[in-house]
Amino acid sequence: MVIDTSAIVAVLFDEPERTDFVYAIAAASTRLMSASTLLECYLVIESRKQALGRTELELFVYEADFKVVPFDKVQTVLAAAAWREYGKGRHSAGLNFGDCFAYALAKAREEPLLFKGNDFSQTDITPVSIT
């Protein structure tokens, strides 16, 4: 699986989807996160929870055993294509800059994406099945 910022925020801010997401993460045989997604997580979480948020994020990534994947040329091409096809102001999915990183990694690795919301569900991405 690849994880999007929205899912990490849901876990760390104890949103209603938290339990389902934690179980999905635990059940996944592959846990990937774009380095760019990790940066976005730092920005979002630290803006709300300051240093405590940074510590919680780092602990979560470590304990969940996410492999942080560098953003490369293949992902750049896929992210740009995602923005052209599904980007905010272009498509009802309205993918933002950060969304394109998670989309690109999921496509490049042919992995399902764990996310919160309706944006990715309006794209061709395969979602993580929540049971």
Buried (B, 14 or more C-beta within 10 A) or exposed (E): BBBBBBBBBBBBBEBEBBEBBBEBBEEBEEBBBBBBBBBBBBEBBBEEBEEEBBEBBEEBBEEBEBEEBEBBEEBEEBBEBBBEBBBBEEBEBBBEEBBBBBBBBBBBBEBBBBBBBEBBEBBEBBBBEEE
